Amino acid sequence: MICQTTRKGMECAFMTADGCVYNGGTCYQIVESCNGCGRTVSYESGWYCSKCPEPEKKWKNGVCNLATHVSNAVADTKAAKINPIKASKRGAGKK
């Protein structure tokens, strides 16, 4: 249904005929960590995430999985473990 509370005019999964059924009956504004994200949208009442009704919960345990401004690349800091027995057998055949 179309939101009638915070993000007026936008499609919302939490909106019903009785009103907003999300925790507290409204969406929450973005947190500081959301600044620069491509999913933030400005409304009359402030800045909100277009995908998540409560952005603070997404950042609680680390990086938000919806953030477009944060790289999710995992740095390969450890070299792959090499089995020393297999390595010695490989090296023996290169003479």
All heavy atoms as an XYZ file, in Angstrom:
707
protein
N       0.830     -1.182      0.000
C       0.000      0.000      0.000
C       0.877      1.249      0.000
O       2.057      1.184      0.271
C      -0.899      0.005      1.234
C      -1.991     -1.047      1.228
S      -3.148     -0.855      2.576
C      -4.078      0.551      2.041
N       0.263      2.342     -0.260
C       0.958      3.619     -0.290
C       1.074      4.167      1.139
O       0.105      4.192      1.894
C       0.201      4.639     -1.182
C       0.017      4.064     -2.593
C       0.912      5.972     -1.215
C       1.294      3.804     -3.339
N       2.278      4.608      1.506
C       2.537      5.129      2.851
C       1.783      6.442      3.066
O       1.763      7.310      2.201
C       4.034      5.359      3.053
S       4.456      5.945      4.699
N       1.176      6.555      4.227
C       0.441      7.766      4.589
C       1.059      8.466      5.793
O       0.549      9.489      6.241
C      -1.023      7.422      4.912
C      -1.771      6.784      3.777
C      -1.893      7.688      2.570
O      -2.081      8.891      2.698
N      -1.771      7.112      1.387
N       2.158      7.931      6.342
C       2.743      8.508      7.551
C       4.026      9.265      7.258
O       4.016     10.485      7.146
C       2.998      7.411      8.603
O       3.828      6.410      8.028
C       1.705      6.793      9.078
N       5.126      8.584      7.130
C       6.437      9.217      7.004
C       6.838      9.476      5.559
O       7.192     10.592      5.200
C       7.502      8.323      7.676
O       7.055      8.007      8.985
C       8.814      9.041      7.760
N       6.784      8.442      4.742
C       7.207      8.541      3.336
C       5.969      8.607      2.452
O       5.703      7.706      1.668
C       8.085      7.350      2.984
C       9.322      7.267      3.843
C      10.243      6.185      3.424
N       9.702      4.851      3.694
C      10.322      3.732      3.398
N      11.492      3.757      2.836
N       9.768      2.569      3.662
N       5.241      9.660      2.565
C       3.954      9.807      1.874
C       4.103      9.648      0.364
O       4.963     10.244     -0.262
C       3.336     11.164      2.201
C       2.958     11.286      3.649
C       2.349     12.627      3.967
C       2.024     12.679      5.456
N       1.487     13.944      5.873
N       3.242      8.816     -0.189
C       3.224      8.608     -1.627
C       4.079      7.456     -2.114
O       4.016      7.089     -3.277
N       4.895      6.851     -1.246
C       5.766      5.752     -1.644
C       5.130      4.412     -1.265
O       4.390      4.323     -0.303
C       7.127      5.865     -0.941
C       7.917      7.101     -1.326
S       8.324      7.187     -3.071
C       9.404      5.810     -3.241
N       5.438      3.387     -2.041
C       4.951      2.042     -1.753
C       5.630      1.532     -0.480
O       6.824      1.686     -0.291
C       5.280      1.108     -2.926
C       4.664     -0.250     -2.822
C       3.152     -0.240     -2.946
O       2.599      0.641     -3.620
O       2.532     -1.126     -2.346
N       4.841      0.936      0.432
C       5.373      0.482      1.716
C       4.762     -0.869      2.074
O       3.543     -1.038      2.017
C       5.060      1.504      2.808
S       5.712      1.040      4.417
N       5.612     -1.799      2.474
C       5.155     -3.137      2.856
C       4.489     -3.147      4.226
O       3.740     -4.055      4.545
C       6.339     -4.099      2.857
N       4.741     -2.136      5.036
C       4.210     -2.093      6.390
C       2.892     -1.327      6.496
O       2.280     -1.295      7.550
C       5.229     -1.458      7.341
C       6.508     -2.229      7.414
C       7.649     -1.776      6.772
C       6.570     -3.427      8.110
C       8.823     -2.488      6.834
C       7.745     -4.146      8.175
C       8.877     -3.675      7.535
N       2.442     -0.730      5.428
C       1.213      0.055      5.461
C       0.008     -0.855      5.235
O      -0.014     -1.670      4.324
C       1.276      1.132      4.372
C       0.363      2.279      4.597
S       0.869      3.139      6.074
C      -0.448      4.274      6.225
N      -0.999     -0.719      6.088
C      -2.242     -1.471      5.948
C      -3.398     -0.476      5.988
O      -3.193      0.729      6.137
C      -2.411     -2.489      7.094
O      -2.515     -1.783      8.330
C      -1.253     -3.467      7.153
N      -4.598     -0.985      5.882
C      -5.775     -0.113      5.951
C      -5.909      0.534      7.332
O      -6.488      1.608      7.470
C      -7.032     -0.914      5.634
N      -5.324     -0.118      8.348
C      -5.371      0.419      9.712
C      -4.221      1.385     10.005
O      -4.144      1.936     11.094
C      -5.324     -0.720     10.727
C      -6.542     -1.620     10.625
O      -7.615     -1.111     10.238
O      -6.411     -2.819     10.907
N      -3.314      1.563      9.075
C      -2.153      2.433      9.278
C      -0.865      1.638      9.235
O      -0.847      0.472      8.860
N       0.196      2.268      9.657
C       1.514      1.630      9.638
C       1.616      0.617     10.768
O       1.330      0.926     11.922
C       2.611      2.684      9.794
S       4.273      2.002      9.647
N       2.037     -0.601     10.441
C       2.150     -1.656     11.430
C       3.594     -1.899     11.862
O       3.861     -2.814     12.623
C       1.534     -2.984     10.917
C       0.049     -2.852     10.750
C       2.210     -3.437      9.647
N       4.525     -1.059     11.377
C       5.914     -1.215     11.789
C       6.079     -0.748     13.230
O       5.268      0.009     13.754
C       6.873     -0.429     10.872
C       8.307     -0.734     11.176
C       8.847     -1.969     10.855
C       9.117      0.183     11.835
C      10.148     -2.280     11.162
C      10.421     -0.116     12.147
C      10.936     -1.349     11.809
O      12.221     -1.663     12.128
N       7.121     -1.176     13.877
C       7.421     -0.843     15.272
C       7.339      0.668     15.496
O       8.137      1.423     14.975
C       8.821     -1.349     15.621
C       9.180     -1.129     17.055
O       8.312     -0.968     17.903
N      10.464     -1.143     17.336
N       6.375      1.112     16.260
C       6.210      2.533     16.538
C       5.299      3.227     15.549
O       4.981      4.397     15.716
N       4.894      2.562     14.492
C       3.975      3.141     13.519
C       4.605      4.121     12.553
O       3.898      4.859     11.871
N       5.923      4.115     12.444
C       6.593      5.025     11.520
C       7.983      4.499     11.176
O       8.551      3.684     11.902
C       6.716      6.438     12.130
O       7.279      7.312     11.162
C       7.572      6.449     13.369
N       8.549      5.002     10.082
C       9.923      4.676      9.710
C      10.851      5.623     10.469
O      10.448      6.699     10.888
C      10.138      4.856      8.213
S       9.240      3.667      7.211
N      12.098      5.218     10.608
C      13.077      6.023     11.330
C      14.052      6.658     10.349
O      14.367      6.083      9.311
C      13.831      5.154     12.333
C      12.921      4.611     13.410
C      12.313      3.372     13.283
C      12.655      5.355     14.541
C      11.472      2.883     14.259
C      11.804      4.872     15.531
C      11.221      3.640     15.382
O      10.383      3.170     16.345
N      14.550      7.830     10.708
C      15.486      8.534      9.836
C      16.822      7.815      9.790
O      17.137      7.007     10.667
C      15.679      9.969     10.319
C      14.456     10.827     10.109
C      14.758     12.301     10.271
O      15.879     12.740     10.077
N      13.740     13.065     10.620
N      17.614      8.138      8.760
C      18.917      7.506      8.586
C      19.867      7.914      9.703
O      19.674      8.928     10.365
C      19.539      7.840      7.214
C      19.785      9.340      7.072
C      18.704      7.287      6.089
C      20.610      9.720      5.856
N      20.893      7.117      9.902
C      21.937      7.418     10.874
C      23.135      8.007     10.140
O      23.177      8.014      8.905
C      22.337      6.153     11.667
C      21.201      5.693     12.552
C      22.770      5.039     10.754
N      24.123      8.475     10.874
C      25.284      9.123     10.277
C      26.027      8.198      9.310
O      26.547      8.643      8.290
C      26.229      9.585     11.385
C      27.385     10.415     10.888
C      28.255     10.917     12.021
O      27.738     11.108     13.126
O      29.457     11.114     11.768
N      26.045      6.917      9.601
C      26.740      5.948      8.753
C      26.112      5.826      7.370
O      26.756      5.392      6.429
C      26.731      4.575      9.413
O      27.299      4.640     10.689
N      24.848      6.214      7.231
C      24.138      6.122      5.953
C      24.479      7.266      4.994
O      24.129      7.189      3.815
C      22.632      6.119      6.192
S      22.031      4.665      7.057
N      25.125      8.312      5.480
C      25.444      9.458      4.622
C      26.300      9.019      3.439
O      27.319      8.376      3.618
C      26.173     10.550      5.416
C      25.250     11.234      6.393
O      24.048     11.268      6.203
N      25.822     11.774      7.454
N      25.882      9.340      2.251
C      26.592      8.960      1.044
C      26.015      7.733      0.357
O      26.422      7.385     -0.747
N      25.070      7.075      0.979
C      24.463      5.872      0.401
C      23.500      6.270     -0.715
O      22.800      7.282     -0.623
C      23.724      5.092      1.485
S      22.990      3.553      0.876
N      23.419      5.471     -1.736
C      22.529      5.735     -2.857
C      21.075      5.413     -2.577
O      20.201      5.721     -3.377
N      20.793      4.801     -1.456
C      19.423      4.429     -1.116
C      18.734      5.460     -0.222
O      17.577      5.289      0.124
C      19.407      3.070     -0.432
C      19.948      1.959     -1.310
C      19.806      0.623     -0.622
N      20.628     -0.403     -1.210
C      20.305     -1.114     -2.283
N      19.183     -0.879     -2.891
N      21.115     -2.046     -2.743
N      19.431      6.511      0.180
C      18.809      7.528      1.017
C      17.940      8.444      0.157
O      18.300      8.794     -0.957
C      19.864      8.367      1.758
O      20.740      8.962      0.817
C      20.647      7.520      2.731
N      16.795      8.789      0.702
C      15.821      9.615     -0.014
C      15.356     10.727      0.913
O      15.111     10.503      2.098
C      14.608      8.767     -0.465
C      13.623      9.601     -1.239
C      15.069      7.577     -1.291
N      15.227     11.922      0.357
C      14.771     13.064      1.145
C      13.249     13.214      1.012
O      12.701     13.179     -0.087
C      15.455     14.339      0.653
O      14.946     15.451      1.339
N      12.598     13.359      2.152
C      11.161     13.624      2.209
C      10.955     14.906      3.003
O      11.912     15.466      3.546
C      10.419     12.456      2.875
C      10.468     11.183      2.074
C      11.386     10.192      2.350
C       9.589     10.977      1.023
C      11.431      9.030      1.614
C       9.626      9.814      0.274
C      10.550      8.846      0.576
O      10.595      7.700     -0.167
N       9.716     15.350      3.095
C       9.412     16.562      3.849
C       9.865     16.451      5.295
O      10.320     17.422      5.888
C       7.906     16.835      3.822
C       7.351     17.129      2.456
C       5.833     17.187      2.469
O       5.224     16.986      3.544
O       5.266     17.440      1.404
N       9.743     15.266      5.864
C      10.047     15.067      7.279
C      11.511     14.722      7.565
O      11.889     14.585      8.720
C       9.143     13.975      7.852
O       9.265     12.802      7.083
N      12.348     14.556      6.543
C      13.767     14.266      6.736
C      14.294     13.260      5.734
O      13.678     12.992      4.703
N      15.464     12.692      6.045
C      16.119     11.710      5.177
C      15.824     10.306      5.677
O      15.977     10.022      6.862
C      17.629     11.937      5.163
C      18.027     13.123      4.359
C      18.101     14.408      4.785
C      18.396     13.131      2.984
N      18.495     15.218      3.756
C      18.687     14.462      2.640
C      18.508     12.144      2.019
C      19.085     14.817      1.357
C      18.910     12.508      0.747
C      19.192     13.837      0.421
N      15.431      9.431      4.747
C      15.066      8.055      5.095
C      15.698      7.096      4.093
O      16.013      7.459      2.969
C      13.547      7.878      5.061
C      12.854      8.677      6.138
C      12.424      9.979      5.892
C      12.637      8.137      7.389
C      11.810     10.726      6.878
C      12.013      8.871      8.382
C      11.606     10.159      8.129
O      11.001     10.895      9.110
N      15.854      5.843      4.521
C      16.343      4.788      3.640
C      15.168      4.287      2.812
O      14.075      4.073      3.340
C      16.932      3.643      4.461
S      17.574      2.291      3.452
N      15.398      4.095      1.520
C      14.318      3.639      0.647
C      14.058      2.137      0.784
O      13.044      1.639      0.311
C      14.643      3.963     -0.808
O      15.804      3.263     -1.216
N      14.946      1.404      1.446
C      14.817     -0.047      1.551
C      14.583     -0.562      2.963
O      14.102     -1.665      3.147
C      16.080     -0.727      1.001
C      16.360     -0.416     -0.438
C      15.288     -0.977     -1.325
C      15.575     -0.663     -2.782
N      14.470     -0.972     -3.646
N      14.929      0.214      3.968
C      14.870     -0.270      5.352
C      14.149      0.737      6.239
O      14.504      1.913      6.233
C      16.290     -0.494      5.854
S      16.379     -1.001      7.564
N      13.163      0.308      7.020
C      12.425      1.246      7.863
C      13.194      1.711      9.095
O      12.894      2.753      9.653
C      11.176      0.471      8.268
C      11.579     -0.950      8.178
C      12.583     -1.023      7.056
N      14.209      0.959      9.520
C      14.991      1.339     10.693
C      16.482      1.097     10.420
O      17.043      0.067     10.794
C      14.532      0.551     11.924
C      15.053      1.113     13.207
C      14.369      0.530     14.430
O      13.435     -0.279     14.293
O      14.782      0.888     15.524
N      17.152      2.064      9.774
C      18.553      1.887      9.383
C      19.516      1.640     10.540
O      20.530      0.976     10.370
C      18.897      3.201      8.687
C      17.606      3.776      8.275
C      16.614      3.331      9.290
N      19.211      2.152     11.710
C      20.113      1.968     12.850
C      20.344      0.488     13.152
O      21.450      0.077     13.505
C      19.541      2.664     14.081
C      20.455      2.615     15.287
C      19.901      3.382     16.468
O      18.761      3.873     16.395
O      20.625      3.474     17.468
N      19.332     -0.336     12.984
C      19.467     -1.777     13.233
C      20.395     -2.438     12.216
O      21.053     -3.422     12.522
C      18.108     -2.453     13.205
C      17.299     -2.198     14.439
C      16.056     -3.059     14.451
C      15.299     -2.876     15.743
N      14.092     -3.699     15.777
N      20.426     -1.923     10.994
C      21.292     -2.497      9.963
C      22.767     -2.263     10.272
O      23.622     -3.045      9.888
C      20.969     -1.898      8.594
C      19.663     -2.368      8.021
C      19.772     -3.808      7.650
C      18.678     -4.216      6.714
N      18.840     -5.589      6.285
N      23.080     -1.162     10.959
C      24.460     -0.820     11.280
C      24.883     -1.337     12.651
O      26.037     -1.203     13.041
C      24.653      0.692     11.223
C      24.580      1.231      9.843
C      23.489      1.768      9.233
C      25.630      1.273      8.882
N      23.799      2.143      7.949
C      25.110      1.848      7.712
C      26.964      0.879      8.897
C      25.880      2.052      6.576
C      27.724      1.092      7.758
C      27.175      1.658      6.616
N      23.991     -1.936     13.388
C      24.262     -2.360     14.763
C      25.397     -3.376     14.858
O      26.247     -3.293     15.736
C      22.984     -2.940     15.380
C      23.118     -3.293     16.828
C      21.793     -3.779     17.375
C      21.926     -4.130     18.848
N      20.671     -4.627     19.386
N      25.425     -4.337     13.969
C      26.424     -5.409     14.027
C      27.530     -5.274     12.994
O      28.156     -6.258     12.619
C      25.736     -6.766     13.860
C      24.801     -7.067     14.991
O      25.068     -6.721     16.124
N      23.682     -7.698     14.689
N      27.769     -4.084     12.527
C      28.821     -3.870     11.534
C      28.287     -3.056     10.372
O      27.480     -2.152     10.547
N      28.714     -3.406      9.180
C      28.337     -2.669      7.976
C      26.963     -3.116      7.491
O      26.654     -4.302      7.478
C      29.390     -2.890      6.869
C      28.992     -2.184      5.593
C      30.750     -2.416      7.332
N      26.147     -2.164      7.099
C      24.816     -2.444      6.559
C      24.956     -3.210      5.245
O      25.744     -2.831      4.383
C      24.078     -1.126      6.330
S      22.497     -1.298      5.477
N      24.192     -4.271      5.090
C      24.272     -5.067      3.861
C      23.624     -4.380      2.669
O      23.807     -4.804      1.534
C      23.646     -6.447      4.071
C      22.170     -6.372      4.378
O      21.694     -5.452      5.035
N      21.429     -7.356      3.917
N      22.882     -3.301      2.891
C      22.243     -2.565      1.809
C      23.034     -1.327      1.394
O      22.661     -0.660      0.434
C      20.833     -2.142      2.233
C      19.873     -3.277      2.589
C      18.582     -2.709      3.160
C      19.588     -4.133      1.382
N      24.092     -0.999      2.100
C      24.857      0.221      1.843
C      25.529      0.162      0.476
O      26.213     -0.795      0.139
C      25.903      0.423      2.929
N      25.323      1.221     -0.313
C      25.943      1.288     -1.638
C      27.265      2.024     -1.609
O      28.023      1.968     -2.575
C      25.009      1.989     -2.636
O      24.766      3.323     -2.172
C      23.706      1.253     -2.790
N      27.570      2.716     -0.533
C      28.779      3.516     -0.444
C      29.908      2.824      0.303
O      30.975      3.392      0.483
C      28.462      4.856      0.224
C      27.998      4.741      1.647
N      26.836      4.092      1.999
C      28.550      5.175      2.793
C      26.694      4.151      3.310
N      27.719      4.797      3.814
N      29.698      1.577      0.711
C      30.707      0.818      1.438
C      31.091     -0.384      0.595
O      30.227     -1.114      0.117
C      30.162      0.355      2.812
C      31.198     -0.471      3.542
C      29.750      1.549      3.642
N      32.375     -0.600      0.451
C      32.855     -1.730     -0.319
C      32.770     -2.999      0.503
O      33.199     -3.029      1.656
C      34.301     -1.490     -0.750
O      34.821     -2.637     -1.378
N      32.237     -4.053     -0.070
C      32.122     -5.336      0.610
C      33.240     -6.292      0.239
O      33.172     -7.474      0.538
C      30.782     -6.002      0.292
C      29.638     -5.297      0.957
O      29.826     -4.560      1.906
N      28.444     -5.520      0.457
N      34.271     -5.791     -0.432
C      35.369     -6.644     -0.859
C      36.143     -7.132      0.356
O      36.517     -6.368      1.231
C      36.303     -5.880     -1.788
N      36.389     -8.419      0.387
C      37.143     -9.021      1.482
C      38.604     -9.055      1.069
O      38.956     -9.610      0.029
C      36.629    -10.452      1.778
C      37.461    -11.100      2.863
C      35.170    -10.409      2.154
N      39.433     -8.451      1.884
C      40.861     -8.415      1.576
C      41.477     -9.782      1.847
O      41.279    -10.368      2.910
C      41.548     -7.357      2.409
N      42.217    -10.282      0.874
C      42.874    -11.578      1.031
C      44.236    -11.339      1.664
O      45.247    -11.246      0.985
C      43.000    -12.274     -0.319
C      43.527    -13.697     -0.184
O      43.436    -14.253      0.930
O      44.023    -14.236     -1.188
N      44.256    -11.219      2.982
C      45.494    -10.895      3.682
C      46.318    -12.136      3.982
O      47.527    -12.057      4.115
C      45.193    -10.167      4.999
O      44.331    -10.977      5.789
C      44.527     -8.837      4.742
N      45.680    -13.270      4.100
C      46.403    -14.501      4.385
C      46.619    -15.292      3.102
O      45.724    -15.427      2.290
C      45.620    -15.357      5.379
C      45.473    -14.737      6.740
C      44.737    -15.674      7.674
C      44.573    -15.066      9.039
N      43.849    -15.966      9.947
N      47.819    -15.800      2.967
C      48.101    -16.658      1.817
C      47.460    -18.021      2.085
O      47.261    -18.428      3.225
C      49.598    -16.813      1.632
N      47.129    -18.700      1.021
C      46.513    -20.018      1.159
C      47.489    -20.978      1.829
O      48.683    -20.959      1.563
C      46.113    -20.547     -0.204
N      46.956    -21.802      2.722
C      47.810    -22.788      3.391
C      48.208    -23.867      2.400
O      47.397    -24.338      1.619
C      47.066    -23.420      4.564
C      46.907    -22.516      5.742
C      46.342    -23.284      6.911
C      46.286    -22.437      8.139
N      45.797    -23.193      9.307
N      49.471    -24.211      2.460
C      49.993    -25.242      1.577
C      50.412    -26.425      2.432
O      51.139    -26.272      3.414
C      51.203    -24.725      0.768
C      50.770    -23.540     -0.098
C      51.804    -25.827     -0.076
C      51.908    -22.851     -0.796
N      49.949    -27.580      2.059
C      50.319    -28.798      2.760
C      51.790    -29.084      2.478
O      52.196    -29.263      1.328
C      49.443    -29.950      2.277
C      49.633    -31.210      3.083
O      50.670    -31.412      3.701
N      48.615    -32.053      3.054
N      52.651    -29.130      3.510
C      54.087    -29.307      3.277
C      54.438    -30.638      2.618
O      55.413    -30.721      1.871
C      54.695    -29.211      4.683
C      53.585    -29.303      5.637
C      52.330    -28.972      4.916
N      53.659    -31.662      2.849
C      53.947    -32.964      2.227
C      53.705    -32.881      0.721
O      54.527    -33.333     -0.074
C      53.088    -34.069      2.871
C      53.489    -34.227      4.339
C      53.245    -35.386      2.122
C      52.579    -35.133      5.131
N      52.584    -32.278      0.338
C      52.297    -32.137     -1.086
C      53.299    -31.201     -1.753
O      53.707    -31.423     -2.888
C      50.882    -31.620     -1.300
C      49.817    -32.632     -0.982
C      48.439    -32.075     -1.290
C      47.363    -33.092     -1.021
N      46.039    -32.562     -1.331
N      53.718    -30.165     -1.058
C      54.677    -29.221     -1.619
C      56.021    -29.888     -1.865
O      56.674    -29.651     -2.884
C      54.854    -28.027     -0.684
N      56.429    -30.767     -0.963
C      57.721    -31.464     -1.141
C      57.626    -32.435     -2.320
O      58.600    -32.614     -3.055
C      58.112    -32.196      0.133
O      57.222    -33.257      0.404
N      56.486    -33.046     -2.530
C      56.330    -33.975     -3.651
C      56.326    -33.213     -4.974
O      56.861    -33.688     -5.962
C      55.031    -34.767     -3.510
C      55.099    -35.788     -2.416
C      53.795    -36.557     -2.307
C      53.868    -37.585     -1.198
N      52.578    -38.316     -1.060
N      55.724    -32.029     -4.991
C      55.703    -31.216     -6.210
C      57.100    -30.740     -6.567
O      57.487    -30.699     -7.721
C      54.782    -30.013     -6.040
C      53.331    -30.375     -6.014
C      52.475    -29.131     -5.892
N      51.112    -29.496     -5.618
C      50.297    -28.862     -4.810
N      50.723    -27.774     -4.197
N      49.088    -29.280     -4.601
N      57.849    -30.341     -5.559
C      59.200    -29.834     -5.781
C      60.168    -30.921     -6.216
O      61.146    -30.665     -6.904
N      59.923    -32.150     -5.826
C      60.816    -33.258     -6.159
C      60.769    -33.607     -7.643
O      61.754    -34.070     -8.212
C      60.456    -34.488     -5.341
N      59.648    -33.373     -8.285
C      59.503    -33.758     -9.687
C      59.981    -32.696    -10.669
O      59.928    -32.877    -11.860
N      60.531    -31.570    -10.202
C      60.940    -30.489    -11.102
C      62.412    -30.499    -11.444
O      62.957    -29.518    -11.861
C      60.607    -29.134    -10.444
C      59.128    -28.878    -10.361
C      58.886    -27.488     -9.830
C      57.413    -27.174     -9.788
N      57.156    -25.820     -9.325
N      63.093    -31.575    -11.327
C      64.524    -31.611    -11.606
C      64.834    -31.698    -13.030
O      64.444    -31.885    -13.985
C      65.183    -32.779    -10.879
C      65.202    -32.557     -9.398
C      65.932    -33.697     -8.731
C      65.965    -33.450     -7.245
N      66.645    -34.471     -6.543
